[in-house]
């Protein structure tokens, strides 16, 4: 663990000095060099993630695909979303838009004598060990992600944004970041605030986010794979998560009287334990088509809903749905 941390730190230092720092000086951003160094860490993590996608998950998709690739244009849009998020461009926007507010809020709390809680200090000498601390924070953030994900599906206004993520009918390893920018902004703000409140160290936060994101890439893959009766209950598999995206299951619940309402199954990001605990798990071994019902079933007027083909069309239509005009 320490060896890997040192290797990453050396690579971050080299990338910062060779590329990022000269670029920041050229753009007149010398006053933000410390922030630029942190951003270099996120950039490096993103590059490593993309390397894993191309070298590991991509070949797995070609080995055992659930369905043949038929819509490469839709996949190219998903790749654009992935590059936007993983190479730090979205995080830079988050930094300029929201970070000053976070700094002011937490600074005010400290002025009033309210310090943040440190989860890894619950059991001194045990929970503050690096590996155990990382596992503890993974568990905490996975629990948080479960409830964020449930809210995205059960609060109608949030679903109007999150629906973009479910509108992909050609799921691949690139589909994870296919989100409305407002959806991503709200999600990331919640995660950052919680990260501050529970006192996770910056380096550990980067590791937690990287692990969760790669796991989500794997779960969205066009990959016919499940982990067996026991393994399915230990880690979220591509089969488990595809069930969450299945038409008629991934975005609605059918009541006993036949009425449909917002809801879903299989919200877990890393662990299916929360779904099992709160009775939202569906372990049915099937690989159904993905998407949203109103994309494929016409309404009374014979129309199906358009979620957009290109990046900007998808963002615009998401805003219209949020305002009740789409």
GIMOWO-V280363 format. One line per field, one symbol per residue. ss: DSSP state (A for helix, B for strand, O for the rest). phi: phi as a letter, one per 40 degrees, with the letter a starting at -180 (. if undefined). A space follows every 10 residues. Layout:
# GIMOWO-V280363
ss: ???
phi: ???
This chain:
# GIMOWO-V280363
ss: OAAAAAAAAA AAAAAAAAAA AAAAAAOOOA AAAAAAAAAA AAAAAAAAAA AAAAAAAAAA AAAOOOOOOO OAAAAAAAAA AAAAAAOOAA AAAAAAAAAA AAAAAAAAAA AOOOOOOOAA AOOOOOOOOA AAAAAAAAAA AAAAAAAAAA AAAAOAAAAA AAAAAAOOOO OOOOAAAOOO AAAAAAAAAA AAAAAAAAOO OAAAAAAAAA AAAAAAAAAA OOOOOOOAAA AOOOOOOAAA AAAAABOOOO OBBBOOOOOB BBOOOOOOOO OOAAAAAOOO OOOOOOOOOB OOAAAAOOOO OOOOOOOOOO AAAAAAAAAA AAOOOO
phi: .ccccccccc ccccccccbc cdcccccgbc cbcccccccc cccccccccc ccdccbcdcc cccbccaccb bccccccccc dccdcccgcc cccccccbdd cccccccccc ccgbcccbcc bcbdgbcccd cccccccdcc cccccdcccc cccbcdcccd ccddcccccb cacccdccbc ccccccdccc ccccdcccgc cdcccccccc ccccccdccc ccbcabbgdc cccbaccdcc ccdcccdgbc babccdcgcb aciabfcdcb bccccccbgb cbcdcabccb hbdccbbccc cgbbccbgbc dccccccccc cccgbb
